[in-house]
């Protein structure tokens, strides 16, 4: 099999290898990461909803019972933060945390953010166009969602420069077999991030504001560790999809000028275009689940204690579900992509990500006359969270 998540050529274009996996070994044991690769849409979708699997197993078994080594002691601060957020826990803790946090993510609440998201996007893009372009990732894609989630949390403006580096370092731990340097960076970032958020929460208890940290700090059932873990998750998950779909999406549009022209001439396509860009070059390529009871997938038995790797990027190109799946079709009428997951761990921030993407793409289309690549972009080395180092563009204003 050509599945090689540490190879830059594979990371740049994993889709031929996915085709091979779906055809020849849709349930494939991958020894280098000790995981079962699941590549077909139907199987990935089913496993995400199957309660015989979980994001964690320590609520049902010890490491030894699962045939696993405990994490090294130095990693404890990282896992303490991660496992106090809802993504890494299972019911009943997951149910309780999601219920508490979802009060801030009601459809009405999220939609009320649209004018502010639009204003931030337009301000960033006005500055970007005025200087004739540059790195779209650094100048638009990253600051937009970080600013939005920082404002929601109530992080003071002078501290916001800390958030993206902390997030990037923490997310490195989610890659397959991260090296020791990456692990230590993730631990250090988790310690600093957790300490900052706990200090901020204490300050908001004394002086509450109209922000999410104040609201969470006022909930007696939420421990300080859970508050910090929840806020870290909201920041990390709250911008990765937007950043990488913006970069991957504009690269896809520039490689498909006919589709870009189609979108320019018919802006009503924007909602389906955003869904198609989420599908076509998926920002989160792999999502891991632990097997809590023996399961069978496509006739292959996967025993308790195993780890499955649900390949979102492969599932989103499955020809059994998507007609002509490798083609970018901004008007694709039937698009059941799973870029935001499924089941109880479906991304809570998906509606906000869609608003951010819609407003930023719309603002750029409004303000740009011509747009061209300065150089061919290169993907970052990470495979699980897959995006571009930079996207350097020359642009001219539309007026």
C-alpha positions in Angstrom: 0.0 0.0 0.0 1.2 3.5 -0.8 -0.2 5.0 2.5 2.7 6.9 3.9 1.7 9.8 6.1 5.3 10.9 6.8 6.1 11.3 3.1 5.7 14.9 1.8 4.6 13.6 -1.6 1.9 11.6 0.0 0.8 14.5 2.2 0.6 16.7 -0.9 -1.7 14.3 -2.7 -3.0 11.3 -0.6 -6.0 10.7 -2.9 -4.5 8.0 -5.3 -3.4 6.0 -2.2 -7.0 6.3 -0.8 -8.4 5.0 -4.1 -6.2 2.0 -3.8 -7.2 1.4 -0.2 -10.9 1.6 -0.9 -10.6 -0.9 -3.8 -8.1 -3.4 -2.4 -8.1 -3.1 1.4 -10.9 -1.0 2.9 -10.0 -2.4 6.3 -6.2 -2.4 6.4 -3.9 -2.9 9.4 -1.1 -0.3 9.2 1.8 -1.6 11.3 3.8 1.7 11.6 1.1 3.4 13.6 -0.5 0.2 15.0 -3.9 1.2 13.6 -6.7 -0.2 11.4 -7.2 2.2 8.4 -10.9 2.5 7.5 -11.3 4.2 4.1 -14.8 3.8 2.8 -17.5 6.3 3.5 -20.1 3.9 4.8 -17.7 2.3 7.2 -16.3 5.5 8.5 -19.8 7.0 9.0 -21.0 3.9 10.8 -18.0 3.7 13.1 -18.2 7.3 14.1 -21.7 6.6 15.4 -21.0 3.2 16.9 -21.0 3.3 20.7 -18.7 0.2 20.8 -15.9 2.6 20.0 -14.7 5.7 21.9 -12.2 8.5 21.7 -10.9 7.2 25.0 -10.8 3.8 26.8 -9.6 4.7 30.3 -13.2 4.8 31.5 -13.6 1.0 30.7 -10.0 -0.4 31.0 -6.5 0.2 32.2 -3.7 0.7 29.7 -2.4 -2.8 30.5 -5.8 -4.4 29.9 -5.7 -2.8 26.4 -2.2 -3.9 25.8 -1.0 -0.4 25.7 1.9 1.4 27.5 0.9 4.3 29.8 1.8 7.7 28.4 5.2 8.9 29.6 5.0 10.9 32.8 6.2 14.1 31.1 3.1 14.1 28.9 0.7 14.3 31.9 0.0 18.1 31.5 -0.9 17.7 27.9 -3.3 14.8 28.5 -4.8 16.5 31.6 -5.8 19.5 29.4 -7.0 17.3 26.5 -9.0 14.9 28.6 -10.8 17.7 30.4 -12.3 18.8 27.1 -15.3 17.0 25.6 -13.5 15.7 22.5 -11.4 13.2 24.5 -14.1 11.9 26.9 -17.1 9.6 26.6 -20.6 9.7 28.3 -21.6 10.5 30.9 -18.8 13.2 31.1 -19.1 14.0 27.4 -22.8 14.5 27.7 -22.5 16.8 30.7 -19.7 18.9 29.2 -21.4 19.2 25.7 -24.7 20.2 27.3 -23.0 23.0 29.3 -21.0 24.4 26.4 -23.7 24.0 23.7 -25.6 26.7 25.5 -23.2 29.1 23.9 -23.5 27.6 20.5 -27.2 27.7 19.9 -28.1 28.4 16.2 -29.4 31.9 17.2 -26.3 32.7 19.2 -24.0 31.6 16.4 -26.0 33.5 13.7 -25.8 36.6 15.9 -22.0 36.5 15.4 -22.3 36.9 11.6 -22.1 40.7 11.4 -19.0 40.7 13.6 -17.4 37.9 11.6 -18.2 39.8 8.4 -16.6 43.0 9.7 -13.4 41.2 10.8 -13.2 39.4 7.4 -13.8 42.6 5.5 -11.2 44.5 7.5 -8.5 41.8 7.0 -9.2 41.4 3.3 -9.3 45.2 2.7 -5.8 45.4 4.1 -4.7 42.4 2.1 -6.0 43.7 -1.2 -4.6 47.2 -0.5 -1.0 45.8 -0.4 -1.6 43.7 -3.5 -1.8 40.3 -1.8 0.7 38.3 0.1 0.3 35.1 2.3 -3.4 34.5 2.5 -2.9 32.0 5.3 -1.0 34.4 7.6 -2.9 37.6 6.8 -6.5 36.4 6.5 -7.1 32.7 7.1 -5.4 32.5 10.6 -6.4 35.8 12.1 -10.1 35.6 11.3 -11.1 32.5 13.3 -8.6 33.2 16.1 -10.0 36.7 16.5 -13.6 35.4 16.5 -13.0 32.7 19.1 -10.8 35.0 21.2 -13.5 37.6 21.3 -16.1 34.9 22.2 -13.9 33.6 25.1 -13.0 37.2 26.2 -9.2 36.9 25.7 -7.8 40.5 25.9 -6.5 41.8 22.6 -3.0 42.2 23.9 -2.8 38.4 24.7 -4.2 37.0 21.4 -0.8 36.6 19.8 -0.2 33.8 22.3 -3.1 31.7 21.1 -2.1 30.5 17.6 1.4 29.3 18.7 0.0 27.4 21.7 -2.6 25.8 19.5 -0.2 24.8 16.7 2.2 23.2 19.2 -0.6 21.3 21.0 -2.0 20.0 17.7 1.3 18.5 16.8 0.7 15.8 19.4 -2.3 14.5 17.3 -0.1 13.6 14.4 0.9 9.9 13.9 3.9 9.0 16.0 5.1 12.6 16.8 8.8 12.9 17.5 10.1 13.8 21.0 10.6 17.5 20.2 7.0 17.8 19.0 5.8 16.1 22.2 7.7 18.4 24.5 6.4 21.5 22.6 2.9 20.2 23.0 3.3 19.6 26.7 4.8 23.1 27.2 2.1 24.7 25.3 -0.6 22.9 27.2 0.9 23.9 30.6 1.1 27.6 29.5 -2.3 27.6 27.9 -3.9 26.0 30.9 -2.3 28.3 33.4 -3.3 31.4 31.3 -6.9 30.3 31.1 -7.2 29.4 34.8 -5.8 32.9 35.7 -8.3 34.5 33.2 -11.2 32.5 34.8 -10.2 33.6 38.3 -10.2 37.2 37.1 -13.6 36.8 35.5 -15.1 35.3 38.6 -14.1 38.6 40.4 -15.0 40.8 37.4 -17.5 39.0 35.1 -17.9 40.1 31.5 -20.1 39.3 28.6 -17.9 36.5 27.3 -17.7 32.7 27.3 -15.0 32.4 30.0 -17.1 34.5 32.4 -20.2 32.3 31.6 -18.3 29.0 32.1 -16.6 30.3 35.3 -20.0 30.9 36.7 -21.1 27.2 36.3 -20.5 25.4 39.6 -20.5 21.9 37.9 -17.6 22.8 35.8 -14.2 22.3 37.5 -11.2 24.6 36.8 -9.6 21.8 34.9 -12.7 21.2 32.8 -13.0 25.0 32.1 -9.4 25.1 30.8 -9.8 21.9 28.8 -13.0 23.2 27.2 -11.6 26.6 26.3 -8.4 25.0 24.8 -10.6 22.7 22.7 -12.8 25.6 21.5 -9.7 27.5 20.4 -7.9 24.6 18.8 -11.0 23.1 17.0 -12.4 26.6 16.5 -9.9 27.7 13.9 -8.1 24.7 12.4 -11.0 23.9 9.9 -11.4 27.5 8.9 -7.7 28.1 8.3 -7.1 24.9 6.3 -10.3 25.1 4.3 -9.4 28.6 3.3 -6.0 27.7 2.1 -6.9 24.4 0.6 -10.0 25.9 -0.9 -8.5 28.8 -2.7 -5.7 26.6 -4.0 -8.4 24.3 -5.4 -10.3 27.2 -7.0 -7.1 28.5 -8.6 -6.5 25.0 -10.0 -10.1 25.0 -11.3 -10.5 28.4 -12.9 -13.8 27.3 -14.5 -15.3 26.7 -11.1 -13.9 30.0 -9.8 -15.5 31.8 -12.7 -18.8 30.0 -12.0 -18.8 31.2 -8.4 -17.9 34.7 -9.4 -20.9 34.9 -11.8 -23.3 33.2 -9.4 -22.7 34.0 -5.8 -25.8 32.0 -4.8 -23.6 29.0 -5.2 -21.5 30.0 -2.1 -23.3 27.7 0.4 -22.8 24.6 -1.7 -19.3 25.8 -2.7 -18.3 25.9 1.0 -19.5 22.3 1.5 -17.7 21.2 -1.6 -14.4 22.8 -0.6 -14.8 21.0 2.8 -15.2 17.7 1.0 -12.8 18.1 -1.8 -9.6 18.7 0.2 -10.6 17.8 3.8 -8.8 19.7 6.6 -8.9 16.8 9.1 -7.8 13.7 7.3 -7.9 11.2 10.1 -9.9 10.7 13.2 -9.0 8.0 15.7 -11.3 5.8 17.7 -10.6 3.0 20.3 -12.4 -0.3 19.9 -14.1 -1.0 23.3 -15.7 -4.2 22.2 -14.9 -6.6 19.4 -16.3 -5.4 16.1 -16.4 -6.6 12.5 -16.0 -4.3 9.5 -16.4 -5.6 5.9 -15.9 -9.1 7.2 -12.7 -8.2 9.1 -12.7 -8.8 12.9 -11.1 -5.9 14.8 -10.5 -6.9 18.4 -11.1 -5.0 21.6 -8.1 -2.8 22.4 -7.4 -1.9 18.8 -7.3 1.6 17.4 -9.1 2.5 14.2 -8.1 5.4 12.0 -11.2 6.8 10.1 -9.8 8.4 7.0 -12.1 11.4 6.4 -10.2 12.4 3.3 -10.8 9.0 1.7 -14.4 8.8 2.8 -15.1 12.2 1.2 -13.8 10.9 -2.2 -15.6 7.6 -2.1 -17.2 7.0 -5.6 -19.9 4.9 -4.0 -21.3 8.1 -2.4 -20.0 11.0 -4.6 -20.3 11.0 -8.3 -17.0 11.8 -10.0 -15.5 12.4 -6.6 -12.1 13.8 -7.7 -13.9 16.7 -9.6 -14.5 20.0 -7.9 -18.2 20.8 -8.4 -19.3 23.9 -6.5 -22.9 23.1 -7.2 -22.7 19.5 -6.1 -26.4 18.9 -5.0 -25.9 15.8 -2.8 -22.9 16.2 -0.5 -22.9 14.1 2.7 -19.3 14.8 3.5 -18.1 14.0 7.0 -15.5 16.7 7.4 -17.0 17.7 10.7 -17.4 14.1 11.9 -20.6 12.3 13.0 -22.2 10.9 16.1 -21.8 12.4 19.5 -18.4 14.0 18.6 -19.8 15.9 15.6 -18.1 19.3 15.6 -19.9 21.7 17.9 -18.4 24.6 16.1 -19.4 23.5 12.6 -22.1 26.3 12.2 -19.6 29.0 13.2 -16.9 27.6 10.8 -19.4 27.7 8.0 -20.2 31.4 8.8 -16.5 32.3 8.9 -15.8 30.5 5.6 -18.8 32.0 3.8 -18.0 35.6 5.0 -14.3 35.4 4.1 -14.8 33.8 0.7 -17.6 36.3 -0.1 -15.5 39.3 1.0 -12.5 38.2 -1.1 -14.7 37.6 -4.2 -16.2 41.0 -3.7 -13.0 42.9 -3.4 -10.6 41.1 -5.8 -10.4 41.6 -9.5 -7.6 39.3 -10.4 -5.9 36.7 -8.3 -2.9 34.6 -9.2 -0.4 32.3 -7.4 3.0 33.8 -6.8 4.5 30.3 -6.2 3.2 26.8 -5.9 2.2 26.2 -2.3 3.7 23.5 -0.1 1.8 21.5 2.5 2.9 21.5 6.1 4.4 18.1 7.1 1.4 17.2 9.3 -1.0 14.7 7.8 -3.8 14.4 10.3 -4.4 18.1 10.3 -3.5 18.9 6.7 -3.0 22.4 5.4 -0.6 24.7 3.5 2.4 26.4 4.9 1.4 29.5 3.0 -0.6 30.7 0.0 1.2 33.6 -1.6 -1.0 35.4 -4.0 -0.9 38.5 -6.2 -4.3 40.3 -6.2 -5.8 43.5 -7.7 -8.8 45.3 -6.4 -12.1 44.8 -8.1 -12.7 48.6 -8.5 
